[in-house]
Amino acid sequence: MDFFAGYSPERINPGDKQHTVEKILKVTAGSTPEIGLEVDAVYKSVITAGTHLAPAIKVAEAAKVIENSQRDINIAFVNELAKIFNILDIDTHAVLEAAGTKWNFLPFKPGLVGGHCIGVDPYYLAQKAQEHGYHPEIILAGRRLNDSMGEYVASQVVKTMIKKGINVAEAEVLMLGITFKENCPDVRNTKIVDVIRALEDYGVKVSIFDPWANPAEVKHEYGIDCCADLSEAKVNGSPITKEQKDETPEPRNSQPASRYDAIVLGVAHKEFLELDLEALKKDNAIIYDVKGIIAGKADSRL
């Protein structure tokens, strides 16, 4: 009995309630043209957006890889711009907003590139190219730059703290978010971990609050303690006591009694827009906005 294979690469945006599986056009393929048609027919019966039958499985997989590689390279470009404009004391987001008024300017923003696809697929393509004697430049350059952004963000947080006269050693920092993207529980290959570890290398104590992440999963994957409720956050490296909780009223999101030397908005969860950040700050504390969504409240942003 012969064996045949059908294939359709994953094409979904985690956490996106608008672009769900059935609403995204599906690329399909088969190990033979006949099997390709059968697999395509199956997907056509459930995917309302339609399908695209690729001529071979290799073509379908290559399409998936370059979709993510293209996005990775575009984000790397704006991340490099953010570094340049930071040196030049120019607001990166203001520049992107101005450039975005041109009809064909691509609307990418700087940020941390993690997840199980965009931060990984370019390496698959690069490895396959190298196996065949070609050494890619742009793809790997983009990866190197994006992989360095966690340490860069940490250095900018520390620099902002120093400018405000905050003693970095033993400073208390609240990291808002640890998932790889907003409004999504996925922590796979999250680059927030790079920021946390880089901050800890500076001697900073980091507490992590993420209402979307599973604390047990974060602990298992990264060995990092994370809380899903601010009332479980830490004060001076120690869990909040019952007495401290009782002394503090609990508004929305259960604000804790603790105050921090710095707050880093690492992930743009919708819950964070409702937080009273001023209530979490010490008098001379700073706010650093990785995602560029609280510009009016942040002392600095990527």
N, C-alpha and C positions, 0 to 999 in steps of 0.2 A: 504493500500500500504506500502510495506516494505521500509526502508531507509537504504542506504549503504553509506560508505565513502571510498574514495580513498585518498592516502596521499603520498607526496614526500617532504622530508625536503629540505630547501634551501641549496644549495651547490655552492656558488659563491664567488669570490674574488673581492670585490669592487675596481674599478679603474684598474683592470687587463684587458688589451685589448687582451691578448693572450689566457687566460683561460676563454673564454666566456661561457655562459650557455650551448650552444649546444655542446661544446667541453669538458665538464666535465661529466663523467659518473654519471648517476642519480640513486639514491636509491629510490625505489618505494614500496608501500605497499597498502593493502586494508583491510577493516573490515572483509572480508571473503576471502578465497583463490580465489574464482571466480572473485570477484571485483578486487583483486590484479592483476590478469592476464589482466583484461580489462584496468586498469590504466597503467600497464606496457606497454601494446600495444600502448596506446596513446602517452606515452613519447618516445617509440622506434621510432615512426613516425617522431619525430622532433629532437631528441637528437642523433647527429651523433656519439658521443663517446660511446653510448650504455647505457644499464640500468642494475641495479641489483635488482631483486625482493626479498625483505625481507619477511620472513614468517608472520610478523605481524606489525601493525603500531607502537607498542611499540618498536620493534626491530629497525625499521627505525629511530625513534626519538632518541633512545639511541645511535645509531651509530653517529648521528649528534652531540649529546652532547659530546661524548667522543672524537670525532675528535677535537673539540675546546678545550676541557679540556686537551687533550694531548699537544696541542700546548702551551696552557697557562702554563702548568707545565714545559715544556722545556724552555720557555722564563724565567720563574721564576728562574730556575736553573742557567742560564747564568747571570741573573741580580744579583743573590747572588754571583756568581763568580766575577762580576764586582766590587761589594762592597769589597770583600776580596782582590782582586788584587789591588784595589785602596789603601787600607791600607798598602799593601806590596810594593807599588810603582812599580807594574808590569803592562805593557801595556796589557790590556784585549784583545784587538783586535789582537795583535801580538800572544798571547797565542792561541786564537781561530784559527788563520791562521795556526799555527804550528800543532795544534791538528787535523785540518781539512785535513791534508795530509794522515791521516789513512782512509781507504776506508769506514769504517762503523761509522765514527764520524758524528753526526747529526749537520748540519750547522745552528745553531741558533745564534742570536746576541742579546745583551742586548737592552732594550728599554722600552717604555711606552706601556702598553697593554690596549687599549680601544676598541671602536666599539660596535656594537649591538649584537655580537655573542661571541667572545672569552672571553671578560670580564664579560659576563653574564651567559652563559650556565653552567659553573662549579657550580654556585650557585643553578641552577635548580636541578642538579644531587645531590648536597650535601643536599638540602632540602628534596628531595624525600627519600634519604637514612636515614636522621634523622627521618622522619615520620615513618619509619619502624624500628627504634631502633638502627640504625648503625650510628656512628659518624665518618665521613671520616677525615683523617688526612692530607694526601699528597695533596689532591685537595684543601682543605681550606688553607693549609700552602702556597701553590703556589699563591692563590688569595690574601692572606694577604701581601705577599712580593710584588707582582705586584701592588697592590693598594697603597703601600707605596712609590713607585718609584718617583712619582711627587714631593713629599716633599724632597726626597733624592736628586734629580736633582737640586732643588732650593738651597738646602744647599751646594751643590758642586759649584754651580755658585757663591754663596755668598763667600764661602771660597776662591775661585780663585780670586775674586775681592779684598778681604782683603789682600791676599798675594802680590797683586800688589799695595797696598796702596790706593785703591779706597774707598772713603767714601760711605758706603752702604746706609745710610739714605738719602733719596731724590735722589738716583742715578737713571739715565735714562737707561732703558733696552729695547732693541728691541727684541721681540719674533717673530721669523720667523716660521709661521705656527700655525694653531690651529685645523685643521682637525685631525681625529684619525689616518690617514695614508697618505702616499705620493700620489700625483697626483690623488686625489680623493676629492670630495666636501663634503663628509659625516662628520658631526661633532658630531654624536651621541656618547655619552659616551666617549668623547675625554679626555685623561688624561693630555693634555697640560693645561687644565683649572686648574688642581691641582698644576702644576708648577707655573702658573701665580698667583694664590691665595696665595701660600706659599711665593713667592717672595714679594708680597704686604704686607704680614705679617712682613717681614723684613724691611718694609718702602721703598721699591723700587717702582718706577713708571714704569709701563710696557706699552709699545705701541706694538700693534699686527698687523703684516702684513701677509696676506694670500691671494694670487691671486685666490685660488680655493674656498675658503669659501664664503658663502653668509652672508654679515654683518648683515642683518636683522634677519636671522636665528640664528646667534651667539648671538645677542642681546636678542632675544626672549627666547632662551634656557638657557643662562647663565648670562644674564645681563651685558655682557662684550662688549665694543666697539672694533671693528675690522675693518681694512681697506683692501680693495682689490687692492689698488694702493699705492705705497710708497709716492706719492706726498700728500696723505691724512694723513700721519703719523703725530705724534705730536712732538712738540719741547717744552721741559720743561713743559710737561703736557698740552700745548695749541695747537690747530690746527695751521698748517702752514699758514701764511698769504699770500695774493696774491703777496705782494712785495717780500717775501722770495722766492716764486716760480719763479718770474720774474728774480731774481738775479742769479738763479741757472740753468744751462743748464740741459735738461732732457734726459739722455742717456736711454738705454733699461731698462725697468721696472720703469721708472720715479723716479730715485733716489731723495730723498728730501734733503733740506738744513740742516736737523737735523743731529747731531752726538750723539752717545750714549756711555755710560760708559761700557756697556756690550751688546753683541749680542748673543742670544741663538738660535741656529739652532735646532728647535724642531721637524720639519717635513721635510722629504727629497724630497720636491717638486723639479722638474727639473729646475724651474725658479730660485731657490736659488743658483744653481751652476753657474749661469751667473751673479750674483750680485757682484759688487765691494765692498766687505765688508770693505776694508780699508778706503774707502771714507765715510763709515757710522760710523767709530770709532772716538772717541776722542783720543788724543795722547797716553793716558795710558790705553785705554780700553782693555777689554778681549773678546775673542770669546769662547763660550762653545758649543761643538758639541754633541748633544744627540744621533744622528744617526750614527756617526762615518764615515761620507762621505767627510769631509774636513780636514783630519788629519793634513796636512801640514800648514793649516791656523789657526787651533784652539789652544788656550792656554791649554785647557783641554777637555776631552770628557768622555762620560759614558763608 
